[in-house]
Amino acid sequence: MSTTDGGPWWKSAVIYQVYPRSFADSDGDGIGDIDGIRSRLGHLRDLGIDAIWMSPWYPSPMADAGYDVADFRDIDPVFGTLAGAEALIEEAHRVGIRMIVDIVPNHISSEHPWFKAALASPAAKERDYFWFRPGRGENGDEMPTDWRGEFGGTTWTRTPDGMWYLHLFTPEQPDLNWDHPDVRAEFESILRFWFDRGVDGIRIDSAALLFKDGDLPEVREGEPHPFHDLDEVHDVYRAWRRVSDSYDGDRALIGEVWMPEVERFAKYLRPDELHAAFNFDFLGCAWDPALMRQCVDRTLDAHRAVGAPATWVLSNHDVTRHVTRYGREDTTFSFENNLDGVPVDLELGTRRARAAALLSLSLPGATYIYQGEELGLWENENIPPSSYQDPMWARRGHSRDGCRVPLPWSGDEPPFGFSAAQPWLPQPAEWKDLTVQAQTGDPTSMLELYREAIRLRRDEPGLHRPSFGWLDVHPQVLAFCRGAHFACVVNMSGAPITLPDHETSLLASGPLDGDRLPPDTAVWLRLQ
Ligand code: NOJ
């Protein structure tokens, strides 16, 4: 498992997110599983990725699709067994693919033995592992704070003994008390459990939320936030870094840090903390040359300041798929700005998504691919609300299920080779043209574009160096070079533009018109 630039793999890897419920189902229950992933590893090898990030696969009541973990040291039966997970890690390594598992430290499942013990007796030591507090008001029947949850809604639930417990997400996800040494020790032991099994990295869920202000102040404009990004969190990641550094190989810690202030974001990436973090600034950025350019500059500056690699992320299991986003008039993404049902031009969205693939795969740093993005899947916005499973739906009126629909592998109708049964979420009939089978060998397909781009990324020396510089081509064109001989040009203007002087065009996201680059199209050039 070599890397392109000789540095540690996580600095320049192509990392593919597997959402296990929706990748491939081996046992015919309509839900994806580990043996399904093992049977389809060839797809990932052929795609050329460097690593898999596996969304949670642990035993869970699935109140939040597995982000409510009941046991971090085992596998949910719906996905398989621990032996199967170990076999997958080994088989992935054998074909040159590293493995990253997802750890959720902010909260656990209400079915976790710790929370059950805490509920069973107010005297239990486990009580202190959580945030149990008396209520306000004469009878204590008002919540301790008015904090709004991350999915919307309230953040406290009352227990039969009259106390309240904190949950920033659903009531089935009680928040842990990170001031308690047992909580810290337990998670370090969980990291070791997975590192001992050979995993190469850990993705850290909700990484900025762990600590809370024990005085429980309300959230007020201009005052320190009571549960976002408290300074103590950095001690935890320093301790985790000591754990990851104690293993051989380059084990990486990758944080899910949603943070608009880049300086505070970069603090998580100081040399003794996390190795990398997801770039949600890029993910949410509009398809707009000036804004994109600012975003790229902001990203590179912030990362350079702490010596960390940038990451480039277009989609994941929480956000509207980018084919859909880029096909709307408003091409931004944020949870606050719900665009469900706003008209989409899927052809335009697909054209831009193809260009975005070349952009995100040629910027310096690591690039993330969310499963199905290599097939050009769009958000399924036609799932009947009665089939929604996402707890966000009830709290915020937006469901993340539309981006979690099972992958289409082959055939002309659902379940498209995903399973022998109907999948847990419905697949659009139109995906018959987007199956892996239909796209393989078609040079105009999204899948072949990704395969070729990832292959070139490996072979092209310019893409292995950290160097980066903007090229002045046209005000509405994003153009940059990587070294003296490689350039990426993305036309975000509404009209064709003339390409800068070059030796060869290596790869284009759509047909070129002689030496003219059509709108919403990107090209990789070898410069003279
Ligand atoms: C972020 C995860 O990506 C999301 O899916 C989950 O609902 C929340 N964290 C809570 O764990």
Residues whose N, C-alpha, C, O or C-beta is under 5 A from the ligand:
A	BS01	NOJ	D64 Y67 F169 D205 S206 D318
